Amino acid sequence: MDHQTAAKHKLRNLAHTLLLIGGMSLLLSLCSELLFGEGIWLWVFLGVAFLMFTLPEVSPLWILRLYQARYLHPQESPSLNRLLRELAQRAELKTVPALYWIPSRTVNAFAAGTKDDAAIAITDGLLQLLSPRETAGVLAHEVSHIANNDMRLMGLADVISRLTHMMSALGMLLLFLSLPLLLLGVATFSLPGVLLLLAAPTISALLQLGLSRIREFEADLEAARLTGDPEGLASALGKISGQHSNLWQRVFLPGYREPEPSLLRTHPDTAERIRRLQELLEVPTRSGVPLTRVDSRPMILPSGYQAVRGPRHRIIFGIWR
């Protein structure tokens, strides 16, 4: 794949992102107009634009505490921190994200924070499963999320979705309180409006899930551009997808945690992600130099760590997979 085709993928992802976030904003505007009258939709769009730049960020340290994450000092993991520093430079980040280790056998990695104050967490299970080359692809994927400011974008989408749910609930409450007037014929209601209020939360949630999938595709593309090695990330995705269920689940419940239709997924189908990555075998890197010299020595974690089954708050928060 040449540079023009990679740019075409990026433009498509950007167009889908704007379309989805615009659709969520439009849905919120319609619900607000049904409740508060005409002319308010413009203020809703202005409010969404204002939130995009002023939405407060959750500290990455608060999130990492939920996962019992422990900071990996550069002296404790020189190869990983050296790799992360190189990726941050290629992504043109002002500061290198802090690297954390999660004592869990679950295979996972995530990014938190902002461009100027970010952290990347990787689990013990991921380090044990993946090769250094595959780990580099996963780290590049998370660095891409930070460089693209995806945490802020998804936070904005979550606020819009919650406001839409609130408008829908308020509309249903007002309709219930108006039932006596409706029965007496004193007041009227719009059936299309009621149907819109009923369907709005579901539509908004589906748009939010679609936005999440698009941002994953974009992070995959940027990771390939950072490393010049799309096969490394593709190989990692193949391994990770095979570890999200136990042996008995793969035998007796082959569709476990893979809901159909795909509209219900927060991440794109793994096979589709791998296919797109394999199309990027000739995509140029940001620096023009492929990240091929990855330290192939086994990862040696500092002493004093004890791997656990999962984070302490996994049942309460339901955010660990």
Buried (B, 14 or more C-beta within 10 A) or exposed (E): BEEEEBEEBBEBBEEBBEBBBEBBBBBBBBBBBBBBEEEBBEEBBEBBEEBBEEEEBEBBBEBBEBBBBBEBEEEBBEBBBEBBBBBBBBBEBEEBBBBBBBBBBBBBBBBBBBBEBBBBBBBBBBBEBBBBBBBBBBBBBBBBBBBBBBBBBBBBBEBBBBBBBEBBEBBEEEBEEBEEEEEEEEEEEEEEBBEBBEEBBEBBBBBBBBBBBBBBBBBBBBBBBBBBBBBBBBBBBBBBBEBBBEEEEEEEEEEEEBEEEBEEBBBBEBEEBBEBBEBBEEBBBBEEEEBEEBBEEEBEBEEEEEBBEBBEBBEEEEEBE
